Amino acid sequence: MTARQHAAAARSASASIGVRPVPGLLDAEFRLFQSLVEREAGIQLADTKRALLASRLNQRLRELEMPSFSAYYRRVIDDPNEAIVMLDRLTTNETSFFREPSQFAFLETRVFPRWREDASKGRRPRRIRAWSAGCSTGEEPVSMAMSLLSHFPRSEGFEIEILASDLSTRVLRQARSATFSLDKAVQIPGHHLHRFMRRGIGRQAGRMRASSEVRATLRFERLNLARDLDPRLGIFDLVLCRNVLIYFEPTHKRGALQRLLRVLDPEGLLLLGHSEALQGREQPLRSVGPSVFAWKKLLDD
Ligand SMILES: C[S@@+](CC[C@H](N)C(=O)[O-])C[C@H]1O[C@@H](n2cnc3c(N)ncnc32)[C@H](O)[C@@H]1O
């Protein structure tokens, strides 16, 4: 019997008695994965995440018929594609439409009317660029597209561009499709839902898809915030990095924030998740709204 046949026989024997052949995760193995994930993605896996890591990677070990976590670790080190798969399995992708509604309310009542007026007086361009950094399955950039399209009409010459990026190729695939379960419709304000979402029919029943007007504003890219960014990304009026950096190790978090600030327009706004704060008085930003930050120097002018 070959090794592969042996493994298959063992699998089917254990399946027949309802036991899955799952290798245990040793302390030393957990430490290896902890530092690997931090190095690769900036994400800090606390010691309390050990069971979570084991359960999320177990399935992958079974798929690859790996005898141990050490063997899987070696595979990840040797194969950059497997590192991508591993990170796909380990990221937390919870999201929703119009998450942190107070931020959308702030933008729509305090910021967008001013930008629109400034544009009408020629004081700012008619192009608005936003970046959803850590966009997960796409609800965040689609929400932002709906909000921006409503406030900056194409008929007045406005142009909306939204970069939606994530580390995980799995969520990006989903985000690119711009289709969502109909269950999520309740998260979208009625006027946006009617204008910007199309209900699926036939094989797409139970799903909805963002309209072509919304999709035309979106561009998707895999970007790792723990790595230097391509300088060709350009400059953004809005940078959303919400509920991403909370998972980062502090040094990586500072590095990622610096990268985000490098592409933030002097009059632009950075939006973080509601539980996320900027540390230190030396911060170049100050809070102007609910977890919304602007450059200090402009406000002090
Ligand atoms: C909890 S979701 C937040 C989604 C959305 N921003 C929101 O607030 O609803 C965090 C996202 O950050 C992504 N992420 C984690 N580490 C990252 C990294 N190093 N670079 C880019 N994205 C990352 C994850 O894949 C995940 O989709």
The ligand as an SDF file (V2000), in Angstrom:
LIG
                    3D

 27 29  0  0  0  0  0  0  0  0999 V2000
  -12.8500   42.6370   10.2570 C   0  0  0  0  0  0  0  0  0  0  0  0
  -12.5680   42.9110    8.5500 S   0  0  0  0  0  0  0  0  0  0  0  0
  -13.0720   44.6030    8.3900 C   0  0  0  0  0  0  0  0  0  0  0  0
  -13.7830   44.8670    7.0900 C   0  0  0  0  0  0  0  0  0  0  0  0
  -14.2660   46.3060    6.8920 C   0  0  0  0  0  0  0  0  0  0  0  0
  -13.1740   47.2350    6.8570 N   0  0  0  0  0  0  0  0  0  0  0  0
  -15.2600   46.6890    7.9730 C   0  0  0  0  0  0  0  0  0  0  0  0
  -14.9170   47.4650    8.8660 O   0  0  0  0  0  0  0  0  0  0  0  0
  -16.3920   46.1830    7.9360 O   0  0  0  0  0  0  0  0  0  0  0  0
  -10.7620   43.0470    8.5000 C   0  0  0  0  0  0  0  0  0  0  0  0
  -10.1840   42.8320    7.0910 C   0  0  0  0  0  0  0  0  0  0  0  0
   -8.8090   43.2060    7.1270 O   0  0  0  0  0  0  0  0  0  0  0  0
   -8.0880   42.3140    6.2990 C   0  0  0  0  0  0  0  0  0  0  0  0
   -6.6620   42.3200    6.6730 N   0  0  0  0  0  0  0  0  0  0  0  0
   -6.0850   41.7450    7.7440 C   0  0  0  0  0  0  0  0  0  0  0  0
   -4.7600   41.9240    7.7140 N   0  0  0  0  0  0  0  0  0  0  0  0
   -4.4910   42.6530    6.6100 C   0  0  0  0  0  0  0  0  0  0  0  0
   -3.2960   43.1430    6.0120 C   0  0  0  0  0  0  0  0  0  0  0  0
   -2.0840   42.9140    6.5560 N   0  0  0  0  0  0  0  0  0  0  0  0
   -3.3860   43.8440    4.8640 N   0  0  0  0  0  0  0  0  0  0  0  0
   -4.5940   44.0700    4.2790 C   0  0  0  0  0  0  0  0  0  0  0  0
   -5.7600   43.6220    4.7860 N   0  0  0  0  0  0  0  0  0  0  0  0
   -5.7090   42.9130    5.9360 C   0  0  0  0  0  0  0  0  0  0  0  0
   -8.7730   40.9820    6.5380 C   0  0  0  0  0  0  0  0  0  0  0  0
   -8.5430   40.0610    5.4840 O   0  0  0  0  0  0  0  0  0  0  0  0
  -10.2430   41.3820    6.6720 C   0  0  0  0  0  0  0  0  0  0  0  0
  -10.9430   41.2470    5.4600 O   0  0  0  0  0  0  0  0  0  0  0  0
  1  2  1  0
  2  3  1  0
  2 10  1  0
  3  4  1  0
  4  5  1  0
  5  6  1  0
  5  7  1  0
  7  8  2  0
  7  9  1  0
 10 11  1  0
 11 12  1  0
 11 26  1  0
 12 13  1  0
 13 14  1  0
 13 24  1  0
 14 15  1  0
 14 23  1  0
 15 16  2  0
 16 17  1  0
 17 18  1  0
 17 23  2  0
 18 19  1  0
 18 20  2  0
 20 21  1  0
 21 22  2  0
 22 23  1  0
 24 25  1  0
 24 26  1  0
 26 27  1  0
M  CHG  2   2   1   9  -1
M  END
$$$$
